[in-house]
Amino acid sequence: MQDRLGRGLRDLRISVTDRCNFRCRYCMPVEVFGPGYAFMPQADLLSFEELVRVVRVLVPMGVEKVRLTGGEPLLRRGLADLVAMIAALEGVKDLAMTTNGVLLAHHAEELALAGMNRVTVSLDALNGDIFARMNGTGAKVERVIAGIMAAKNFGLAVKVNAVIQRGVNDGEIIPLAKWARETNVDLRFIEYMDVGETNGWELAEVLSGAEILHRLSSEFQLVSTQPAYRGEVAVNWRHSDSDNRIGIITSVSAPFCQDCQRLRVSADGKLFTCLFAENGHDIRPILRSDAGDEILKQAIEGIWRVREDRYSELRGKVALKKAEMSYLGG
């Protein structure tokens, strides 16, 4: 199954909640997502059984990788049960989760036992003051690092993501890279993106992937590596004396839309064919009707086959109101 640009469907990202215990300015600024913000009512969230049904239908259509996102997915009660249900499906080759890591130390063991393969942890700074300012809640970086260590100890593969904003945390690039090398985790730097409508994005605050690589190359001897598969969003390097990788995701300066094979499902059952999409396609009515799997399959197939999203390639040329990343999953 291919879209109008010849892109297949390989990766499925499932948002299990729109709630988060951080208020990172590039995603959920507290001025918008404050104490009075109305999050989704519980009844609107897809049940675990509904989410598993979506995965089961999508695997024969090409999906191999499933990633649980949010909001913060560890705020969804009983998440390990969902992990076990998805891990039991034939054809799911990789089951991962993206998390801010602050609750990970408490859940790493049950996630690993349930069948999760990998976790990606957001860590934008090692400096405690910078980290606290960026997460918007004063959360301690030590808790995130403890979560990373717990995940490693229980056998989960760990990758760390850092969103870099010029003048905010670009001084953390080298410290993060040194720490990742010493800790034996793969690290990815992400250009600050114009996700959603609330983060006040400005191009001047983007530190390009080329600039990030220049700073890294002044400190480390790096060797470029080949993509593992079509649609891998990061351009990767490894240290010349180890297998640890450093990746850079360049959605702004060097878009990779032509290879995107991702489909996103929001917590309330809308399919998004692009991270920067304005609207999703609501499949919850199908899931909560008497319609069989074939009807669900046909609906999803119809959505994917007409897909032609390439927002990052058109950035600045189109005016589009974008859904918030905290809603549809990163």
Secondary structure, DSSP 8 states (H G I E B T S, - for coil): -B-TTS-B--EEEEE--S--S---TTT--TTTSSTT-----GGGS--HHHHHHHHHHHGGGT--EEEEESS-GGGSTTHHHHHHHHHTSTT--EEEEEE-STTHHHHHHHHHHHT--EEEEE---SSHHHHHHHHSS---HHHHHHHHHHHHHTT-EEEEEEEEBTTTTGGGHHHHHHHHHHHT-EEEEEE----SSSS---GGGB--HHHHHHHHHTT--EEE---SSTT--SEEEEETTSS-EEEEE-TTTS--GGG--EEEE-TTSEEESSTT-S--EE-HHHHTSS--HHHHHHHHHHHHHT----HHHHTTTS------HHHH--
